[in-house]
Amino acid sequence: MVISRLLKSGLAVSVAMSLGYSLATAKELGAELWGTPGDQDAKFMKMTKKMEEMGFVISDPHPHINMGYEKFFGSTKLDNLGFFSTAHDEKVRKLLEKYPELGGFTPFNLHIFKKKGKNTTWVGHLRPEVMADIVGLEDPQARAEWNEIFRPLDQLIIKEMGATKVKNLYFDTLPEKTMMKFVIDVDMDEYDNDVETFAEEFQEQFEEVFEKAGYLIAGYKNIKETYDDMEKEFKYPAYWVYSLCHFPFSNAIFNDVPEAGIFAPCSLYMYLNEEQNKLYIGMPTLANWIKVANITDPEKIKMIENLDKEIVQLFVEKLGAKEID
């Protein structure tokens, strides 16, 4: 926790007081966002190069999404909004094999934003402990290994960004349903038992369904191919993650609550269990945004709830998936 790491300097206490946070009454810490005075986009991009040297891989980066909002919707309340889908492929491999649901945050978003009229650039991500809670990871050892992946990254962010402020996002509880999960029966005989043929045909079908419904494919990471390229064994013959986005929805949410961008774009994992002839699919629900980012606007809450329902509907009615617990 960054407050404990900065306690000796007295920074944490002064920051917490200045931001109006009461550590005594906090229930759960959802995210730590580190703030640096001014426009720090150049410093952030320089930092990402050092992340890569540490083994963190940024796939499909999306800098300055705010410019897209201004272009398509005529205005924006943000000077900077960037999503950087990040994963440490080497360190997460064995965890993904044992707990494939971690694909819900592999990659996770390293988030940067700055509001117009404000003098602070904020950088951060959802806490790994909360990611683990959302995907249902209970194994203490696995949780410890997962958390440890993020420790050197957080130290790098604080140092390289020259953070002088901390914004903590507290929440009471996660939603009752933190994940949406599906399974699709696969008859591999239809694809001559060729995994690549199956993957290509299903991906094409998935992308067509979601794009017609107004969603953007903001990124794609072929996990299995990544480990093949690294000459590392991987349990699943097909495993990939889509970064899913809905542009009008994201504009409506992030202009007012840019902190919620720690969840975006949504990582939607899909992996083939060849022994069972089943494709498993999962994604954190958008309801998590309401809780962790403390979204209270009834219109925004309704938008989030509707999108959660629509995604389930698309998988079940258009792609023949069965929703599972």
C-alpha positions, 0 to 999 in steps of 0.5 A, spaced: 500 500 500 503 506 497 501 510 504 505 505 508 510 505 503 510 513 504 509 514 511 516 515 513 516 522 509 509 524 512 507 524 505 501 519 506 498 523 512 498 529 509 495 527 502 490 523 505 488 529 509 488 534 503 484 529 499 479 528 505 480 521 506 479 517 513 483 511 513 479 509 519 473 508 516 475 505 509 472 498 508 476 496 502 481 500 498 480 499 490 485 503 487 491 507 488 492 513 483 498 517 483 498 524 482 504 528 479 503 536 478 502 538 470 501 535 464 506 529 465 504 525 458 511 525 456 514 522 462 509 517 462 511 515 455 518 515 457 516 510 463 513 505 459 519 504 456 522 502 463 516 498 464 518 494 458 525 493 460 522 490 467 518 485 462 511 488 462 508 488 455 504 493 453 499 491 448 494 495 443 496 502 447 490 507 446 493 514 448 489 520 448 482 517 447 480 524 449 481 527 443 477 521 440 471 524 444 472 531 442 472 529 435 466 524 435 462 528 440 464 535 440 467 536 446 471 533 452 472 534 459 479 531 459 486 533 457 488 526 457 485 519 458 489 513 456 489 506 456 495 501 456 493 494 456 499 491 460 501 484 462 507 481 465 507 474 460 513 471 463 510 471 471 503 470 469 504 464 465 503 458 470 498 462 474 493 463 468 494 455 466 492 454 473 487 459 474 485 461 467 479 466 470 485 471 471 485 472 463 479 477 466 485 482 468 491 479 463 492 484 460 490 489 466 489 497 464 495 502 466 491 508 466 493 515 465 488 521 466 488 529 467 482 533 467 481 540 464 482 545 469 486 541 473 493 541 474 494 533 476 496 527 472 493 521 475 496 514 473 494 507 476 491 501 476 486 497 480 489 493 486 491 486 484 487 484 491 481 487 488 482 483 481 483 477 484 477 478 488 473 479 482 475 473 478 474 469 484 481 467 486 482 464 493 488 460 493 493 464 498 499 462 495 496 464 488 494 471 490 501 472 493 504 471 487 499 475 483 500 481 488 507 480 487 507 481 480 505 488 481 509 491 486 515 493 482 511 496 477 508 500 483 515 502 485 517 504 478 510 508 477 511 512 484 519 514 482 519 515 475 512 519 475 515 523 481 508 522 484 506 527 490 499 525 491 495 519 492 488 518 490 485 512 494 478 509 491 475 506 497 468 502 496 464 498 501 463 491 497 463 488 490 457 487 486 454 480 488 455 478 480 463 480 479 464 476 473 460 474 467 462 467 464 459 462 459 461 456 455 460 453 448 460 446 446 465 445 440 465 439 435 472 439 433 470 434 428 467 440 424 474 443 424 477 437 422 480 437 429 484 443 427 484 448 433 487 454 428 481 453 424 476 453 429 479 459 433 479 463 426 472 462 425 469 463 432 473 469 432 470 472 426 463 470 428 464 474 435 467 480 432 461 481 427 456 480 432 459 485 437 461 490 432 454 490 429 452 491 436 456 497 437 462 495 440 469 496 438 475 491 438 480 495 442 485 490 442 487 483 442 492 478 445 493 471 443 496 468 449 497 461 447 501 464 441 505 469 446 508 463 449 509 459 443 513 465 441 517 465 447 518 457 447 514 456 453 509 450 454 502 452 455 496 448 457 491 450 453 491 449 445 487 456 444 487 462 449 486 469 447 483 475 450 479 481 447 479 488 449 472 490 449 470 497 448 463 501 447 465 508 445 459 512 446 458 509 453 465 510 455 465 517 453 459 518 458 462 515 463 469 517 463 468 524 462 465 525 469 468 519 472 475 518 469 477 514 475 473 508 472 478 507 466 482 503 471 477 497 468 477 499 461 478 496 456 474 490 458 479 484 458 474 478 455 478 472 455 476 465 451 480 459 452 479 452 449 479 446 453 480 440 448 479 435 453 472 437 454 471 440 447 468 446 450 470 454 449 470 458 456 469 465 456 469 470 461 469 478 463 468 482 469 462 485 470 461 492 469 457 492 475 464 492 478 465 499 476 459 502 480 462 499 486 469 501 486 469 507 482 463 510 487 458 511 481 452 514 483 449 518 477 442 514 476 443 515 468 450 512 468 448 506 473 442 504 468 447 505 462 452 500 466 446 495 468 444 495 461 450 494 458 452 488 462 445 485 460 446 486 453 453 483 453 450 476 456 444 477 451 449 477 445 453 471 447 447 467 449 442 469 443 447 470 437 453 466 439 450 460 442 453 460 449 450 458 455 451 462 461 455 459 467 456 461 475 
